[in-house]
């Protein structure tokens, strides 16, 4: 009897996902551990490995299909000794998926819109109609990239045999360094435009409809829920960072240092310490209890193409600045490359969002549920201040903490931001 390959649940909250790419075709032999496809969730694109060995007998859900329910059958695997006749009359028990049909151009483009935000695989599937390369970008599966790196291969010199010219495992395993690929095939036709029927747009200027990615839909849904259902209140304070800047310059100036500490690294460390000193703010609300977390797992908002993701620095308060800085850079890079593992972006007890690099003076963020708070960081700028009755100039950053009033009261939130200001303005205290 054929083995049903099911749509996996790649996170605790996942109910559906997009089947981005098949790495195998009907008739291909697979062994346990072989990558067979890539699935897009709202946060990442992940490779799915075969659990059993056999031959791909039938693909039931085509690459590029969006909204595939968890635990529905996406393909059938023939065991040893079985052939295509075993598929006759076989009805999948999990979801009863229909035989695969090529997705429409619009659905491919919708999947493409989701893809580039999260993973190399996503970037690859976002360009499924572009061939193996586009400009300086090379489209390859994460497994192919790892093998190429181990072999010292230049992926731009590898011809892709995967769906729509994508580089897959077999291409890099057989590739010879220095051999250029054959000319890329011509790009496929562009997707058909999306029709918007809402009359409110009838008299507005001409526009282009960009399909919402899975990430964008989830962002819209969760932040709408947060803004509507969580009673936010905001606390704002101006913080002088001249001492912090001087310490940063001294630390980064050490000869042979293997780190480059940023102002944001200091703020992450200071916030984690402040939360350990005011643990009543490192919390989440539930209907039955307020959950007070025993360590600070700091979510750091990182902008990616098409949205944002919040990789997590675990137990941030216990880590030194150099370790924290290197870990943040590594996580941010993996986020932009779409290489975060689920445990690296799921969870977190508090979030920091920094728009200072864009010159934003101050802003209010929406809480990332189920967390109880989020810190918004503005730009550092020289401002006039009064010290000892005299006018002076100081470098000042505006910080705003948004908290969930169901679990954090005004005085508690004020205690947190007061502690945060004290730590940042006296940065030597981070070393204690």
KALINVEN-V43331 format. One record per pair of residues at least 12 apart in sequence whose ideal C-beta (glycine too) atoms are under 7 Angstrom apart, sorted by the first residue. I is the first residue (numbers start at 1). J is the second residue. Records with the same first field share a line. If there is no record, write none. Layout:
I: J, J
This chain:
2: 57, 76, 77, 78, 82, 86, 87, 90
3: 52, 54, 77, 79
4: 73, 76, 92, 93, 94
5: 73, 74, 75, 76, 77
6: 71, 72, 73, 74, 94
7: 68, 69, 70, 71, 72, 74
8: 39, 48
9: 70
10: 39, 41, 46, 342
11: 41, 342, 346
14: 41, 70
15: 69, 70
16: 67, 68, 69, 70
17: 39, 40, 41, 68
18: 40, 65, 66, 68, 111, 114, 214
19: 37, 39, 61, 63, 65, 68, 74
20: 38, 39, 40, 45, 63, 111, 115, 121, 122, 125
21: 37, 38, 63, 121, 124, 125, 163, 166
22: 37, 59, 63, 163
23: 35, 36, 37, 141, 162, 168, 169
24: 36, 56
25: 56
26: 56, 57, 58, 59
27: 55, 56
28: 55, 56
29: 55
30: 50, 53, 54, 56
31: 50, 53
32: 50, 51, 52, 53
33: 49, 50
34: 49, 50
35: 47, 49, 141, 143, 169
36: 48, 49, 50
38: 121, 125, 141
40: 114, 115, 122, 214
41: 214
42: 214, 215, 218
43: 118, 215, 309, 345
44: 118, 119, 338, 340
45: 115, 118, 119, 121, 122, 338
47: 121, 141, 142, 143
52: 77
54: 77, 78, 79, 80
55: 78
56: 75, 77
57: 76, 77, 78, 84, 87
58: 75, 76, 87
59: 75, 100
60: 73, 74, 75, 76, 92, 97, 98, 99, 100
61: 74, 97, 100
62: 100, 101, 102, 103
63: 163
64: 103, 107, 108, 111, 128
65: 103
66: 107, 110, 111
69: 95
71: 94, 95
72: 94, 95, 97
73: 92, 94, 95, 97
74: 97
105: 189, 191, 192
106: 191, 192, 194
108: 128, 129, 191
109: 191, 211
110: 211
111: 125
112: 125, 126, 127, 128
113: 210, 211, 212, 213, 306
114: 213, 214, 215
116: 305, 306
117: 213, 215, 304, 305, 306, 307
118: 215, 304, 338
119: 142, 338, 339
120: 142, 145, 337, 338, 339
121: 141, 142, 338
122: 338
123: 139, 338
124: 139, 140, 141, 166
127: 139
128: 163, 164
129: 164, 187, 188
130: 187
131: 164, 165, 184, 185, 187
132: 159, 160, 165, 166, 167, 184
133: 156, 184
138: 155, 156, 167
139: 160, 166, 167
140: 155, 160, 166, 167
141: 166, 167, 168, 169
142: 339
143: 169
144: 167, 168, 169, 171, 172
147: 169, 172, 173
148: 172
151: 172
152: 177
153: 172, 175, 177
155: 167
157: 178, 179, 180, 181
158: 171, 172, 175, 181
159: 171, 181, 182
165: 184, 185
193: 209
194: 209, 211
196: 209
213: 306, 307
215: 306, 307
216: 306, 307
219: 307
222: 369
223: 366
226: 366, 367, 369
227: 366
230: 367, 369, 404
231: 404, 405, 406
232: 367, 402
233: 403, 405, 410
234: 364, 400, 401, 402
235: 400, 401, 413, 414, 417
236: 362, 398, 400
237: 399, 417, 421
238: 396, 398
239: 396, 397, 399, 421, 424, 425
240: 394, 395, 396, 425
241: 263, 380, 395, 397, 424
242: 394, 395
243: 425, 426, 427
244: 263, 266, 424, 427
245: 395
247: 427
248: 261, 263, 266
259: 322, 325, 326
260: 325
261: 321, 322, 325
262: 325
263: 380
264: 354
265: 321, 324, 325, 328
266: 321, 427
267: 352, 377, 424
268: 298, 300, 313, 316, 324, 328, 352
269: 316, 321, 324, 430
270: 420, 423, 424, 430
271: 298, 352, 375, 420
272: 296, 298, 316, 317
273: 317, 423, 430
274: 416, 419, 420, 423
275: 296, 350
276: 296, 317
277: 419
278: 412, 415, 416, 419
279: 292
280: 292, 408, 412
281: 372, 373, 403, 408, 412, 413, 416
282: 296, 349, 350
283: 372, 407, 408
284: 370, 371, 372, 407
285: 372, 404, 406, 407
290: 407
293: 349
295: 315
296: 315, 316, 317, 349, 350
297: 312, 314, 315, 347, 348, 349
298: 312, 313, 316, 348, 350, 352
299: 312, 348, 350, 351, 368
300: 313, 328, 331, 352
301: 351, 352, 353
302: 332, 335, 336
304: 335, 336
309: 335, 340, 345
310: 345, 348, 351, 368
311: 331, 332, 334, 335, 340, 344, 345
312: 344, 345, 347, 348
313: 327, 328, 331
331: 344
348: 371
349: 371
350: 371, 373
351: 368, 371, 374
352: 375, 377
353: 365, 374, 376, 377
354: 377
355: 378
356: 377, 378, 379, 380, 397
359: 379
360: 378, 379
361: 378, 379, 398
362: 378, 398, 400
363: 376, 378, 400
364: 376, 400, 402
365: 402
367: 402, 404
372: 403, 404, 407, 408
373: 401, 402, 403, 404, 408
374: 402
375: 399, 401
376: 400
377: 397, 399
378: 397, 398
380: 395, 397
381: 395, 396
382: 395
383: 396
399: 417, 420
401: 413, 416, 417
